[in-house]
Amino acid sequence: MTDAGGGVYAVVPVKDLRGTKSRLAPVLDPAARASLTLYMMGRVVSRVLEAGVDAVGVVSPDPIVLNEAIRRGATPLVQKSRGLDPALEEGRLWATENGASALLVLPADLPLIEAEDVRAVLDEAAVGAPVIISPDGARSGTNALLLRPPDALPFLFGPDSFESHLRAARDRDAEARICENLHISFDLDTAGDLAKYREEETGGGVKGIELIPVEGFPEVRPGDDLETLVAGAVEDVLRSGDVLVVTHKIMSKAEGRLVDLRTVEPSALAKEYAARWGKDPRQIEVVLRESRRVVRMDRGVVISETRHGFVCANAGVDASNVPGEDMVCLLPVDPDRSAARLREALLERLGVEAPVVVSDSFGRAWRFGITDVAIGVSGMNPLADYRGRNDPHGYPMEASVLAVADELAAAAELVMGKTDGVPIAIVRGYAYGRDAGTGQDLLMPPERDMFR
């Protein structure tokens, strides 16, 4: 948005991630709090740019925050001062030096903000008032402040900043308009806020889901344009808000992750182990090459850790659903990137925003049988964290983190089948968390792995 005097710039301050969201410590560990902060900051930046603001500057001392700001299309501003108001002054200087005629200040912890909420503030400014203030839910803090010109008011953030900014406007005979906005008023600071946010995101819980197999998908060959094939297969059925589950096999085939065993020379270890258990030494050799760490070799099975960090049988090397007696299929090099590439293509070609889950079949310790799990995720939070909520009896939950991406993969497999030739399914009606996440979030950190 540009007015007659120049551009509207926005400034978003973000603390060092090591100290972010300390009031959520009872329910989120430091890594989770940092991830949440990055997600919320990214959402604020994206929605502000979508609303038409000319530029967004993210002020922070944290290099991780600044790198994420660049990825989201914002200008990174390395904070040199200490404290919120001094950081905003640095942002104001950046804006004025670049010719901004108006300055919009937003915090980074507005998880529900949409582009239309930002436009509502800009529309208030369009009537000519030099100061626009959006309060928080308690009408004590300031959750959006638009100044025209950028130095129309001093920054007075902190306790009772809403009244402080109104009073400063009166002292300067500057008209101040109040813009009440439900999404902007909601900032996420406490465990109660987190529970409320999750309730908003899920719409009060799952009411029922629909599983839709995508039938008639063609055999995929190396070099095929998988994004085009998938877009064509789902264009008449996929809706925004659906979750698209894709078996890794078609991604691996398109990416050329096939190995002709006739080209493999097995090692002495592979030959010895294969001879003992009646296996193909060439396939054992491929498994060993795909393994970062062998956990156990026994009874003809190799349990190993792949380069992705997955602990599974035979490093994910599989001969099923692969044409040719001497061909085996490997896992995609980067399932998360493959998922992101497909999701971005569907958004660009079909205008549909749908998370993508890449699935594979894994066995489970202490349980018989295999089930599908998520090895790649894009566009959703693969975990649902219920810590901090109360159960139906009023007791707080302290350890309930659900692997919802795994659950979606397993549910979709019910309509895919292992022999039905259906590599894609749509899950409709599931209220997934819209935080950014990947399949790597599902891996147990080594320091918490009790079986390593």
C-alpha positions in Angstrom: 0.0 0.0 0.0 1.4 3.4 -1.0 -0.1 6.7 -0.2 0.6 10.1 -1.8 3.6 10.8 0.5 5.4 7.6 0.0 5.3 4.0 1.3 3.9 2.3 4.3 6.7 0.3 6.1 6.1 -2.2 8.9 8.5 -3.2 11.7 8.2 -6.5 13.6 10.5 -6.8 16.7 11.6 -10.3 17.8 13.6 -11.2 20.9 16.5 -13.6 21.1 15.0 -17.1 20.7 16.9 -18.2 23.8 14.6 -16.1 26.0 11.4 -16.2 24.0 8.0 -16.9 25.4 9.3 -17.7 28.9 5.7 -17.8 30.3 5.1 -20.9 28.2 7.9 -22.8 29.9 5.5 -25.0 32.0 4.0 -26.5 28.8 6.7 -26.0 26.0 10.4 -26.7 26.1 12.9 -24.1 24.8 13.0 -25.6 21.3 9.3 -25.7 21.0 9.0 -22.1 22.2 11.6 -21.0 19.6 9.7 -22.9 16.8 6.4 -21.3 17.8 8.0 -17.8 17.8 9.5 -18.4 14.3 6.1 -19.7 13.0 4.2 -16.7 14.4 6.8 -14.2 13.2 6.6 -15.8 9.7 2.8 -15.6 9.7 2.9 -11.9 10.7 5.4 -11.0 8.0 3.5 -13.0 5.3 0.2 -11.5 6.1 1.5 -7.9 6.3 3.2 -8.3 2.8 0.0 -9.9 1.5 -1.9 -6.9 2.7 0.1 -4.6 0.4 2.6 -3.0 2.8 5.6 -1.8 0.9 8.3 -3.4 3.1 8.7 -5.3 6.4 11.7 -5.0 8.6 12.3 -7.6 11.3 14.4 -6.2 14.2 16.2 -8.9 16.2 19.6 -9.8 17.7 19.1 -13.5 16.8 20.6 -14.7 13.5 18.1 -17.5 13.2 15.2 -15.0 13.4 16.9 -12.8 10.8 17.5 -15.7 8.4 13.9 -16.7 8.7 12.9 -13.1 8.1 14.8 -13.1 4.8 13.2 -16.4 3.8 9.8 -14.8 4.4 10.6 -11.7 2.3 11.4 -9.3 5.1 14.4 -7.1 5.6 16.6 -8.3 8.4 17.6 -5.5 10.9 20.3 -6.6 13.3 19.3 -5.1 16.7 22.2 -3.2 18.3 20.3 -1.8 21.3 18.6 -3.5 24.3 14.9 -3.4 25.0 11.7 -3.1 22.9 11.4 0.6 22.4 15.0 1.1 21.4 14.7 -1.8 18.9 11.6 -0.1 17.4 13.6 3.2 17.1 16.1 1.2 15.0 13.2 0.1 12.8 11.9 3.6 12.6 15.3 4.9 11.4 15.4 2.2 8.7 11.9 3.1 7.5 12.5 6.9 7.4 15.9 6.5 5.7 14.1 4.5 3.0 11.4 7.3 2.5 8.5 5.7 4.4 5.6 8.1 4.9 3.9 5.8 7.4 5.1 3.1 9.9 3.2 0.1 11.1 4.4 -1.7 14.2 3.2 -5.2 15.0 4.4 -7.7 17.5 5.6 -11.1 16.3 3.2 -13.2 18.4 -0.1 -12.8 16.6 -0.9 -16.4 15.5 -4.4 -15.7 14.1 -3.6 -12.6 12.0 -4.8 -12.5 8.4 -4.1 -10.1 5.6 -7.6 -8.5 5.9 -6.8 -7.7 9.6 -3.8 -5.7 8.4 -5.9 -4.0 5.7 -8.4 -3.0 8.4 -5.7 -1.0 10.1 -4.5 0.5 6.8 -8.1 1.5 5.9 -8.4 3.4 9.2 -5.3 5.3 8.3 -6.6 6.1 4.9 -9.1 8.5 6.4 -6.2 10.7 7.4 -5.7 10.1 11.1 -2.0 10.2 12.0 -2.3 7.6 14.7 -4.1 4.2 14.6 -4.0 1.9 17.6 -5.2 -1.6 17.9 -5.3 -2.8 21.6 -4.8 -6.3 22.9 -7.7 -8.3 24.3 -7.5 -6.7 27.7 -7.2 -3.1 26.2 -4.1 -2.6 28.2 -1.4 -3.3 25.6 -0.8 -2.1 22.0 -0.9 -4.8 19.4 -0.8 -2.6 16.3 0.4 1.0 16.0 0.3 2.9 12.7 2.0 6.3 12.6 1.9 8.8 9.8 4.5 10.3 9.6 6.6 7.6 11.2 7.7 9.9 14.0 4.2 11.0 14.9 4.5 9.5 18.4 7.3 8.2 20.7 7.2 4.4 21.3 5.7 3.7 24.8 5.4 -0.1 24.8 5.2 -1.9 28.1 2.6 -2.0 30.8 -0.6 0.0 29.9 0.9 1.0 26.5 -2.6 1.4 25.0 -3.4 4.3 27.3 0.2 5.6 27.1 0.0 5.9 23.3 -3.5 7.5 23.5 -2.2 10.0 26.0 0.8 10.8 23.9 -1.4 11.5 20.9 -3.6 13.9 23.0 -0.5 15.7 24.2 0.5 16.3 20.6 -3.0 17.2 19.4 -2.8 14.3 17.0 -6.0 12.4 16.2 -5.9 8.8 17.3 -8.3 6.3 16.0 -8.9 2.9 17.7 -9.1 -0.1 15.5 -10.7 -3.0 17.3 -9.8 -6.3 15.7 -10.3 -9.8 17.1 -7.3 -11.4 15.5 -4.9 -8.6 16.2 -6.1 -8.4 19.8 -5.0 -12.0 20.4 -1.4 -12.4 21.3 0.0 -15.7 22.5 1.9 -15.4 25.8 0.5 -18.0 28.3 -0.5 -21.6 28.5 -4.1 -20.5 28.5 -3.5 -18.5 25.3 -1.9 -21.6 23.7 -4.9 -23.7 24.6 -7.2 -21.0 23.2 -5.2 -20.8 20.0 -5.3 -24.6 19.4 -9.1 -24.5 20.0 -9.4 -21.7 17.4 -7.2 -23.7 14.9 -9.1 -27.0 15.3 -12.6 -25.4 15.5 -13.3 -27.2 18.7 -12.0 -30.6 17.7 -12.4 -33.2 15.0 -16.1 -33.8 14.0 -15.4 -36.4 11.4 -13.1 -37.0 8.5 -13.5 -38.4 5.0 -10.9 -40.6 3.2 -10.9 -40.2 -0.6 -8.7 -42.5 -2.8 -7.3 -41.0 -6.0 -7.7 -43.8 -8.4 -6.4 -44.3 -11.9 -3.0 -42.8 -11.2 -0.5 -43.8 -13.9 2.7 -45.8 -13.4 5.5 -43.3 -12.6 8.9 -43.5 -14.3 12.2 -41.8 -13.6 12.1 -38.2 -14.9 8.3 -37.9 -14.9 6.9 -34.5 -13.9 5.3 -35.7 -10.7 3.8 -32.3 -9.9 1.9 -32.2 -13.2 0.7 -35.8 -12.8 -0.6 -35.2 -9.3 -2.2 -31.9 -10.2 -4.0 -33.5 -13.1 -5.2 -36.4 -10.9 -6.6 -34.2 -8.1 -7.7 -31.0 -9.8 -11.4 -31.9 -9.7 -11.5 -33.1 -6.1 -8.8 -31.4 -4.0 -10.0 -28.5 -1.8 -8.1 -26.0 0.3 -7.9 -27.4 3.8 -7.7 -31.1 2.6 -4.5 -33.1 3.4 -2.9 -34.8 0.5 -1.1 -38.1 1.4 1.3 -39.4 -1.2 3.2 -42.7 -0.9 7.0 -42.1 -1.1 7.3 -44.7 -3.9 5.9 -42.5 -6.7 8.2 -39.6 -5.5 11.2 -41.9 -5.4 10.5 -43.3 -8.9 10.1 -39.8 -10.4 13.3 -38.7 -8.7 15.2 -41.7 -10.2 15.7 -43.4 -6.8 15.8 -46.8 -8.4 18.8 -49.2 -8.3 19.4 -52.0 -10.7 20.8 -54.8 -8.6 22.7 -56.1 -11.6 25.0 -53.1 -11.2 25.8 -53.7 -7.5 28.9 -55.5 -6.3 28.2 -56.8 -2.8 30.8 -56.5 -0.1 32.1 -59.4 1.9 29.8 -58.5 4.8 26.8 -58.4 2.6 27.7 -61.8 1.0 28.2 -63.5 4.4 25.0 -62.1 5.9 22.9 -62.9 2.8 24.3 -66.5 2.6 23.4 -67.1 6.3 19.8 -66.0 5.9 19.0 -66.8 2.2 18.9 -63.2 1.1 20.1 -61.4 -2.1 23.5 -60.1 -1.2 23.1 -57.3 -3.7 20.1 -55.9 -1.9 21.8 -56.3 1.4 24.7 -54.2 0.0 22.3 -51.5 -1.1 20.7 -51.5 2.4 24.2 -51.1 4.0 25.0 -48.2 1.6 21.8 -46.4 2.5 22.4 -46.8 6.3 24.0 -44.1 8.4 24.1 -46.5 11.4 23.2 -50.2 11.7 21.2 -50.8 14.8 20.9 -54.5 14.5 21.3 -57.3 11.9 19.5 -60.5 12.7 17.2 -63.1 11.1 17.7 -61.6 7.6 16.6 -58.1 8.5 18.8 -55.0 8.9 17.5 -52.4 11.3 19.3 -49.3 10.6 19.2 -45.5 10.7 19.0 -43.8 7.3 20.7 -40.6 6.4 17.4 -38.9 7.0 17.4 -40.1 10.7 14.7 -42.8 10.2 15.2 -46.0 12.1 13.5 -48.7 10.1 13.9 -52.1 8.5 16.3 -52.3 5.5 16.9 -48.5 5.4 13.7 -48.2 3.5 15.0 -50.2 0.5 12.1 -52.0 -1.1 11.4 -54.2 -4.0 7.6 -54.2 -3.9 5.6 -52.2 -6.4 8.7 -51.8 -8.5 8.8 -53.1 -12.1 11.6 -55.6 -12.9 13.0 -58.5 -10.9 16.4 -56.8 -10.3 15.1 -53.3 -9.3 14.8 -51.9 -5.8 13.5 -48.5 -4.7 15.2 -46.1 -2.3 13.6 -43.4 -0.1 13.6 -39.9 -1.6 16.7 -37.9 -0.8 14.8 -35.2 1.0 11.1 -36.2 1.6 10.3 -32.9 3.2 11.6 -31.0 0.2 9.7 -33.3 -2.1 6.5 -32.6 -0.1 7.1 -28.9 -0.2 7.7 -28.9 -3.9 4.5 -30.7 -4.5 2.5 -28.5 -2.2 3.8 -25.3 -3.8 3.0 -26.7 -7.3 -0.6 -27.4 -6.3 -1.0 -24.0 -4.9 0.4 -22.4 -8.0 -1.4 -24.5 -10.5 -4.7 -25.2 -8.8 -4.9 -22.3 -6.3 -5.4 -24.9 -3.5 -3.6 -24.7 -0.2 -3.3 -28.3 1.0 -0.6 -29.8 3.2 1.3 -32.8 1.8 2.3 -35.8 3.8 4.7 -38.3 2.2 4.1 -41.8 3.6 6.0 -45.1 4.0 5.3 -48.4 5.8 7.2 -49.0 9.0 7.2 -51.7 11.5 7.0 -50.9 15.2 8.9 -52.2 18.2 6.7 -54.5 20.4 3.9 -54.5 17.9 3.2 -57.0 15.2 2.4 -55.7 11.6 3.3 -52.6 9.7 1.5 -49.3 9.4 2.1 -46.2 7.3 3.9 -43.2 8.9 4.9 -39.8 7.6 8.5 -39.4 6.4 7.9 -36.0 4.8 5.6 -33.2 5.7 4.9 -29.7 4.3 2.2 -27.2 5.2 1.1 -28.4 8.6 2.3 -29.1 12.1 3.0 -32.9 12.2 2.4 -32.9 15.9 -0.5 -31.9 18.1 0.7 -30.8 21.5 -2.0 -31.1 24.2 0.3 -30.3 27.1 -1.2 -27.6 29.2 -4.8 -28.6 28.5 -7.1 -30.3 31.0 -8.5 -33.8 30.4 -12.3 -34.4 30.8 -11.7 -34.9 34.5 -9.9 -31.6 34.9 -6.4 -33.0 35.3 -3.7 -31.1 33.3 -2.0 -33.1 30.6 1.8 -33.0 30.8 3.1 -35.4 28.2 0.4 -35.7 25.5 2.0 -34.9 22.1 0.2 -36.7 19.2 2.0 -37.7 16.0 -1.0 -36.5 13.8 1.0 -36.7 10.5 1.6 -40.4 11.2 -2.1 -40.9 12.0 -3.1 -39.2 8.8 -0.7 -41.4 6.8 -2.1 -44.5 8.5 -5.7 -43.5 7.9 -5.0 -42.7 4.2 -3.4 -46.2 3.7 -6.8 -47.7 4.6 -8.1 -46.6 1.2 -4.8 -46.9 -0.7 -4.1 -50.6 0.0 -0.8 -52.3 -0.7 -1.9 -54.0 -3.9 -4.6 -51.7 -5.3 -2.3 -49.3 -7.2 -3.6 -46.2 -5.4 -0.6 -44.1 -4.3 -2.5 -40.9 -3.4 -5.4 -40.2 -1.0 -7.1 -37.1 0.3 -8.0 -36.6 4.0 -10.9 -34.2 4.3 -12.3 -32.6 7.4 -9.3 -32.9 9.7 -8.5 -29.6 11.4 -4.7 -29.7 11.3 -2.4 -27.3 13.0 -1.3 -24.7 10.5 2.1 -24.1 12.1 5.0 -24.8 9.8 6.6 -28.2 10.3 8.4 -31.1 8.6 8.8 -34.8 8.9 12.0 -34.2 10.8 9.9 -33.0 13.8 8.7 -36.5 14.3 12.1 -37.9 14.9 13.2 -38.6 18.5 16.2 -36.5 19.5 19.2 -38.7 20.3 19.4 -37.3 23.8 15.9 -38.6 24.5 16.2 -41.9 22.7 16.2 -44.5 25.5 17.1 -47.3 23.1 20.1 -45.8 21.4 
